[in-house]
Amino acid sequence: MEKYNKLLSNITELVEKGLFASKDFRKKVEEILKTKIEIMANKLELVSREEFEVQKKIIEKLQKELNSVKSRKKKSIKAKKY
């Protein structure tokens, strides 16, 4: 986190000094920032929206199956009592 804050303060300083006026410099900084963001995102092990939606549907299906099994089990227990 400390490196992240230092990076932001460096960028702020550059902006204040007007060094982003150079197109080449700006392009290089954008490339570096993009790379750093990708590295951070990879460390977080993020998933795509599509992967998330697939996993969500699988979990919903499993939850329904679990509820169904619990319901059948309760009915079975009630039937054994009588």
Phi and psi restraints in degrees (value plus and minus 20) as a CYANA .aco file:
   2 GLU   PHI     -84.3   -44.3
   2 GLU   PSI     -59.5   -19.5
   3 LYS   PHI     -84.3   -44.3
   3 LYS   PSI     -58.8   -18.8
   4 TYR   PHI     -83.1   -43.1
   4 TYR   PSI     -65.3   -25.3
   5 ASN   PHI     -83.9   -43.9
   5 ASN   PSI     -58.9   -18.9
   6 LYS   PHI     -85.5   -45.5
   6 LYS   PSI     -60.7   -20.7
   7 LEU   PHI     -80.6   -40.6
   7 LEU   PSI     -65.6   -25.6
   8 LEU   PHI     -83.0   -43.0
   8 LEU   PSI     -60.9   -20.9
   9 SER   PHI     -86.9   -46.9
   9 SER   PSI     -55.9   -15.9
  10 ASN   PHI     -85.2   -45.2
  10 ASN   PSI     -62.4   -22.4
  11 ILE   PHI     -84.0   -44.0
  11 ILE   PSI     -64.4   -24.4
  12 THR   PHI     -78.6   -38.6
  12 THR   PSI     -63.9   -23.9
  13 GLU   PHI     -81.9   -41.9
  13 GLU   PSI     -62.5   -22.5
  14 LEU   PHI     -84.4   -44.4
  14 LEU   PSI     -61.1   -21.1
  15 VAL   PHI     -83.0   -43.0
  15 VAL   PSI     -64.1   -24.1
  16 GLU   PHI     -81.6   -41.6
  16 GLU   PSI     -54.6   -14.6
  17 LYS   PHI    -103.2   -63.2
  17 LYS   PSI     -26.3    13.7
  18 GLY   PHI      57.8    97.8
  18 GLY   PSI       1.3    41.3
  19 LEU   PHI     -96.9   -56.9
  19 LEU   PSI     -29.7    10.3
  20 PHE   PHI    -100.0   -60.0
  20 PHE   PSI     -15.7    24.3
  21 ALA   PHI     -89.1   -49.1
  21 ALA   PSI     -52.6   -12.6
  22 SER   PHI     -93.3   -53.3
  22 SER   PSI     104.7   144.7
  23 LYS   PHI     -84.5   -44.5
  23 LYS   PSI     -60.9   -20.9
  24 ASP   PHI     -84.0   -44.0
  24 ASP   PSI     -63.5   -23.5
  25 PHE   PHI     -84.4   -44.4
  25 PHE   PSI     -64.0   -24.0
  26 ARG   PHI     -81.1   -41.1
  26 ARG   PSI     -63.8   -23.8
  27 LYS   PHI     -81.4   -41.4
  27 LYS   PSI     -63.2   -23.2
  28 LYS   PHI     -83.9   -43.9
  28 LYS   PSI     -63.7   -23.7
  29 VAL   PHI     -83.5   -43.5
  29 VAL   PSI     -62.0   -22.0
  30 GLU   PHI     -81.9   -41.9
  30 GLU   PSI     -60.0   -20.0
  31 GLU   PHI     -83.8   -43.8
  31 GLU   PSI     -64.1   -24.1
  32 ILE   PHI     -83.1   -43.1
  32 ILE   PSI     -65.9   -25.9
  33 LEU   PHI     -82.1   -42.1
  33 LEU   PSI     -62.4   -22.4
  34 LYS   PHI     -80.7   -40.7
  34 LYS   PSI     -63.7   -23.7
  35 THR   PHI     -82.3   -42.3
  35 THR   PSI     -65.3   -25.3
  36 LYS   PHI     -82.9   -42.9
  36 LYS   PSI     -61.0   -21.0
  37 ILE   PHI     -85.0   -45.0
  37 ILE   PSI     -61.5   -21.5
  38 GLU   PHI     -82.8   -42.8
  38 GLU   PSI     -60.4   -20.4
  39 ILE   PHI     -82.6   -42.6
  39 ILE   PSI     -64.7   -24.7
  40 MET   PHI     -83.6   -43.6
  40 MET   PSI     -62.0   -22.0
  41 ALA   PHI     -84.1   -44.1
  41 ALA   PSI     -59.4   -19.4
  42 ASN   PHI     -85.1   -45.1
  42 ASN   PSI     -56.6   -16.6
  43 LYS   PHI     -86.0   -46.0
  43 LYS   PSI     -50.4   -10.4
  44 LEU   PHI     -99.0   -59.0
  44 LEU   PSI     -29.2    10.8
  45 GLU   PHI      33.7    73.7
  45 GLU   PSI      30.1    70.1
  46 LEU   PHI     -93.7   -53.7
  46 LEU   PSI     133.6   173.6
  47 VAL   PHI    -135.7   -95.7
  47 VAL   PSI     140.1   180.1
  48 SER   PHI     -94.4   -54.4
  48 SER   PSI     144.0   184.0
  49 ARG   PHI     -79.5   -39.5
  49 ARG   PSI     -60.9   -20.9
  50 GLU   PHI     -82.0   -42.0
  50 GLU   PSI     -66.1   -26.1
  51 GLU   PHI     -81.7   -41.7
  51 GLU   PSI     -60.7   -20.7
  52 PHE   PHI     -81.9   -41.9
  52 PHE   PSI     -65.5   -25.5
  53 GLU   PHI     -84.3   -44.3
  53 GLU   PSI     -59.5   -19.5
  54 VAL   PHI     -82.6   -42.6
  54 VAL   PSI     -67.3   -27.3
  55 GLN   PHI     -83.4   -43.4
  55 GLN   PSI     -57.1   -17.1
  56 LYS   PHI     -82.0   -42.0
  56 LYS   PSI     -64.6   -24.6
  57 LYS   PHI     -84.7   -44.7
  57 LYS   PSI     -60.1   -20.1
  58 ILE   PHI     -82.3   -42.3
  58 ILE   PSI     -64.0   -24.0
  59 ILE   PHI     -84.7   -44.7
  59 ILE   PSI     -61.8   -21.8
  60 GLU   PHI     -81.6   -41.6
  60 GLU   PSI     -62.0   -22.0
  61 LYS   PHI     -83.6   -43.6
  61 LYS   PSI     -65.5   -25.5
  62 LEU   PHI     -84.0   -44.0
  62 LEU   PSI     -57.0   -17.0
  63 GLN   PHI     -83.9   -43.9
  63 GLN   PSI     -62.0   -22.0
  64 LYS   PHI     -83.4   -43.4
  64 LYS   PSI     -62.7   -22.7
  65 GLU   PHI     -83.4   -43.4
  65 GLU   PSI     -62.0   -22.0
  66 LEU   PHI     -83.0   -43.0
  66 LEU   PSI     -64.7   -24.7
  67 ASN   PHI     -82.1   -42.1
  67 ASN   PSI     -58.1   -18.1
  68 SER   PHI     -84.6   -44.6
  68 SER   PSI     -64.1   -24.1
  69 VAL   PHI     -83.7   -43.7
  69 VAL   PSI     -63.2   -23.2
  70 LYS   PHI     -81.7   -41.7
  70 LYS   PSI     -61.8   -21.8
  71 SER   PHI     -83.2   -43.2
  71 SER   PSI     -65.6   -25.6
  72 ARG   PHI     -83.4   -43.4
  72 ARG   PSI     -57.5   -17.5
  73 LYS   PHI     -85.4   -45.4
  73 LYS   PSI     -62.7   -22.7
  74 LYS   PHI     -83.5   -43.5
  74 LYS   PSI     -62.1   -22.1
  75 LYS   PHI     -83.5   -43.5
  75 LYS   PSI     -59.3   -19.3
  76 SER   PHI     -85.0   -45.0
  76 SER   PSI     -60.7   -20.7
  77 ILE   PHI     -86.8   -46.8
  77 ILE   PSI     -62.9   -22.9
  78 LYS   PHI     -83.0   -43.0
  78 LYS   PSI     -60.4   -20.4
  79 ALA   PHI     -86.4   -46.4
  79 ALA   PSI     -55.2   -15.2
  80 LYS   PHI     -90.6   -50.6
  80 LYS   PSI     -50.7   -10.7
  81 LYS   PHI     -86.7   -46.7
  81 LYS   PSI     -51.3   -11.3
